[in-house]
Amino acid sequence: MPLPIKRIRKTTADNALSVLILTSEVTKQIADIMQFPPAQAAAGVLLLVFETIQKIQTNKEGCYRLAQRCLAMLVDIRDHMSDRWDNAPPSLLKAISRFEETLNSIHKFMLQEADQKWGARLIRKSTIETSMKQYHTALDDAARSFQIATLINIHLAVGDSSSRPKNAETETSNTVGAITDNGETREATLPPYQTRQEVIVSDVVELCTSPVPRSETTDTFSNIDTMSTMSTLSSGEYEVINSPETEEDFRITEHHGFNQYHQSQFRMKGKSRIKSGWWSGGIEGDIDGRKSMMLPYEGDRCVAMKRWMRDVKMLQNLYHPNLPQMVGYSNDETPTPFILLANVQTRLPQAMLLDAVKNSSLASCTHLLLRFYQDTLDAALYLQRQRNLTESKLQDYIEAADFRIDAEQTVVMGLPPPEVDNITSWRNFGLAHSIRSVYLNILPNRGQAREPFDSSDDPTSNARQRKVNHLAMLARALLPDSDNLEVVKKRLQTVLRVTEEEDEEAEVLPLTLRQIRKAAFAADVHNQSWFRNNIPPHKFSVGDLGYVPKGGADDWTDFVVCCNILENGLSKFETSSTATGKQGAWTNRSYERQNISPFELPGGVHGWPVAVLPEAELDIYVVGETLTEKVNQAWDCLLDAGRALAQNHGVAPEELILITRVGTEQRFKVRDLRRVQYWPANMGMHAFPHHQQHTFGHQPFGHHQHSNAGMRVPIPHQDLGPKIFYLFTSGEKSFQSHFSERPMPTPPAAGEEPSQLDANKVKCFAYPTATYGFLDYVQLHAEDFAD
């Protein structure tokens, strides 16, 4: 059934993005760009894009990064074409015009999304993210358009110079203005064969291949490797470089709109708090007035550069909110390579979850885990598509990755170590199980919880442990692990389903714990229960409803049974009974167990055949249990009727316990009294009759001697055959378990116990040693009954 949710209109203050747009250098940079006629229209559209971002509620950070890429391209064009627009090649102007069309499309898309209702944005989340990826691809195409335009002009310029008369070359001025990083102009002497138009073309090529100005300029212009400008991304770029020979092998030639920085441009704030994993050494700070995190690659330079290149090339093509968001990286002059991330103020998911347990509701904690799972699944599938990974390799990535939570409370999956690319693994479970394990492992005790809480004198500790254990129970119930991803997505939608109210001004109420449980019941996934061991056997029945008085014994001997909901007709569950048995014995210095198959008799009695060899000593374990087939029905019944039942019996509803499974484990000992007699060890083979010598090569019971020396040979004509007995057990308290020589139980006379084996007659002791009780039960949290 859908979970009703009402809408609330957020009235938060303008965030840092709005302040950045209104007060930072963005407006100034766009105003500077508008001074150049060919880029005026594009700059105007980009300003509208930044203004529209302020109205967007979903994927605002992603929209900002998209706009920043557009601004970076226009700024680089301005810097390289300053005072040269009059001589701009027509192909370059045409490329700028096409870039303007891309900006118009982005602006139209953002306006459309800003006007959407919140429910429509939620439903279209995947569509929006797909559109964002397409626009990033469009920007890559625009950058390649500039490259193509540049190459055409290079070939045209070279062709013109080769056919130009020598006197025309000498008439050309050999001195032009070179633009430095700080905006100053200085004179540079050209080679006699290089014209001013070729210099402009060279600067545009530098723009396309390395958009960040160099920190140091040279007095002469170097030749340009035109082949590097034509290179595009290939699968080979994603591989770790093996044994590079020169520093050139460590340079990034395709920047895709990302900026390069020197380490001195980054303003650090404090020291690194992250000591291990992919995020290790991460330092928070500012770059160009924007908060960022620097990840340095320290250690052996060759190894560090390999890791740096791999991560940069991977992150250049990953645009997903739950993957690291790279905003730039180190340039060639930086001694220690680094990357800059938009993910700042990160912390471990464990820390955030424990903080939520301390300060938030159980429903909020559960919703947080489900959101982490859903976002990680979405990021994993995106990564698989982008990297063309097999499911096994994708699971390698997930299980080796480090997860962090950024300032926007978004889970971000770090990149796996390079070693993962070189391993091959096999599993018998799918991707959903790997993601589920990630989030179960961040829970206290790895999500294992047998009971709501352990007895303690500290009520505060008990309350917190109840919340943690209920959270672990809900996580194991709700986090899917199916191999079918369609089933996984459907389950998440069923549990997290919301409905949009028509009134946009209506108040949004958060998901309650009751709503989450009801959705889990509808999805038939809430089938876990609490477990209790070492209780009095045969004391409880399935359907018993009661409570343990405060200060009662830890073994439940003081348990108060209020009623049995099955016998009283308060609910109807399907129940079933099972019985299993094993026998164990010491063999060759090891204790081995094997299953015993029972046969059923009327009245719920089970017979267990036992074969006993001479001198044998066996342990027999018989487990019988009766249980509710669908535990979620018991949870649902207690959730609906718990408040009224608790009021009738004068207890709090969260104290009520409904038993869903009862069982006993009975242990028996069987010891055969027969003793095997052997011939004296000093007798040789010649002392035995000839017709018996061939039978002495092997001992009974499988003990083989490799020589006659020291061989123990049993004396013939002894009773060495196995004896068959029958053990009869039942789950009923009134039934007395016993052994018999006959395959039918012996009903005892009134007031008497059933007859046991006569040890003197059958030469065998068979007797019970211990009986233990155990049960499963359901017990809700106080938040389940909150108004």
ABEGO torsion letter per residue (X at the ends): XBBBBBBBBBABBBBAAAAAAAABAAAAAAAAAAABAAAAAAAAAAAAAAAAAAABABGAAAAAAAAAAAAAAAAAAAAAABGAAAABBAAAAAAAAAAAAAAAAAAAAAAAAAABBAAAAAAAAAAAAAAAAAAAAAAAAAAAAAAAAAAAAAAAAAAAAAABBAAAAAABBABBBBBBAAGBBBBBBBBAABBAAAAAAAAAAAAAABABBBABBBABBBBBBAAAAABBBBAAAABBBBGBABAAAABBABAGGBBBBBAAABBBBEBBABABEAABGBBBBBBGGBBBBBBBBBEBAAAAAAAAAAAAAAAAABBBAABBBBAEBBBAABABBBBBBABBGBBBAAAAAAAAAAABBAAAAAAAAAAAAAAAAAAAAAAAAAAGBBAAAAAAAAAABBBBBBAAGBBBBBBBBAAAAABBBBBABBAAAAAAAAAAAABBGGGBBABABBBBABAAAAAAAAAAAAAAAAAAAABBABABAAAAAAAAAAAABBBBBABAABBBBBBBAAAAAAAAAAAGABABBBBBBGBBBGABBBGBBBBBBBGBBAAGAABBBABBAAAAGABBBBBBBBBBBBBBBBBGGBBBBBBBBBBBBBGGBBBBBBBBBBGBBBBBBBBBBBBBABAAAAAAAAAAAAAAAAAAAGBBAAABBBBABBBBBBBBBBBBABBBBBBBAABBAAABBAAAAAAAABBBGGBBBABABGBBBBBBGBBABBBBBBBBBBABAABBBBBBABABBBBBBBGBBBBBBBAAAAGBBBBBABBBBBBBBBBBBAAAABX
